[in-house]
Amino acid sequence: MSKESIIDDSKPNAGRMYDYYLGGNHNFEVDRMAAEQVISLMPFAPKGARLQRWALQDIAAELTERRGFDVIIDFASGLPTNDHIHQIAPEGTTIIYSDYDPVVVEYAHDILGETPNVYYFEANAANPEALLGRPEVQKILDGKRKVGFVLWGVSAFLTDEVLAHTAKFIYDWAAPGSCLAFNAQGADLPQNPMLDRTFAIYEKMGAKFHRRSLDEFRHLLKPWKVDQDFVSLLEWHGFDESELAKEDLEMIGPLAGGFGAYLVK
Ligand SMILES: C[S@@+](CC[C@H](N)C(=O)[O-])C[C@H]1O[C@@H](n2cnc3c(N)ncnc32)[C@H](O)[C@@H]1O
């Protein structure tokens, strides 16, 4: 996404449109109009967004309660509303959220207020060295590098080069035993004219959608190791498909479900 479209509230922004799909109120008229255009093409878009957020909640529990991480570093976090990681992770978990959209960061600070151990920084996932190298972040981590990373709901908007760099940088930075919860967004999407029209809306606002196969994702994420294989979000651990209508399953399944996996070092 271009910097101009992020700070200009006269143009729609993908992050704020996502907030609108989730029923949030941190969006502008221009975002709602573009989001409604997408919904008219793909009526299941809000349910697809809620599915992605639901899986993120499960990840919060997996990384903390089941895998034992007490520090989570999340890239491209979006708004930390009450369905985000810090609401699920046990008290005392340190959560470092980040997003490159200054408007999202400002809203995020309002939402979080003084929530203990939860931080939110402006940072580009394309440049993880900037977030991890920030003096405030180094102070919070106090030398700790065995952490749970999250890169969820953003990978389709990163180029191959950026994705490979981000994955490799955090792998090299992290201590052995670290984990990355990764969403292979839009992997293996079929050709579909509605999708093409939707992607054109996003591309016009500077958010180009990159189509990839799961194999291409696997290659770009090296040297992380996939712990178990990628799982479709519709089959995500514990997700009950009866939550969605048959028509939603038929559309979300092939078109928008995406895949997720835990990658380990
Ligand atoms: C679809 S939301 C995903 C939010 C959250 N991770 C989730 O899965 O619910 C995408 C967010 O990624 C942010 N974003 C997009 N590209 C980014 C980048 N290169 N670096 C940091 N944030 C980015 C947008 O501003 C937006 O808030």
The ligand as an ORCA input file, in Angstrom:
! r2SCAN-3c Opt
* xyz 0 1
  C      -6.628     -7.272      6.958
  S      -5.917     -6.315      8.272
  C      -5.285     -7.636      9.279
  C      -5.331     -7.305     10.716
  C      -4.988     -8.479     11.635
  N      -3.622     -8.939     11.434
  C      -5.981     -9.616     11.484
  O      -5.627    -10.641     10.883
  O      -7.110     -9.488     11.945
  C      -4.500     -5.736      7.497
  C      -3.719     -4.702      8.300
  O      -2.400     -4.750      7.803
  C      -1.882     -3.433      7.731
  N      -0.790     -3.502      6.767
  C      -0.846     -3.731      5.432
  N       0.390     -3.780      4.913
  C       1.254     -3.594      5.940
  C       2.665     -3.543      6.055
  N       3.467     -3.688      5.002
  N       3.212     -3.344      7.270
  C       2.431     -3.178      8.377
  N       1.088     -3.174      8.333
  C       0.514     -3.399      7.131
  C      -3.055     -2.580      7.325
  O      -2.858     -1.228      7.698
  C      -4.191     -3.257      8.102
  O      -4.388     -2.644      9.363
*
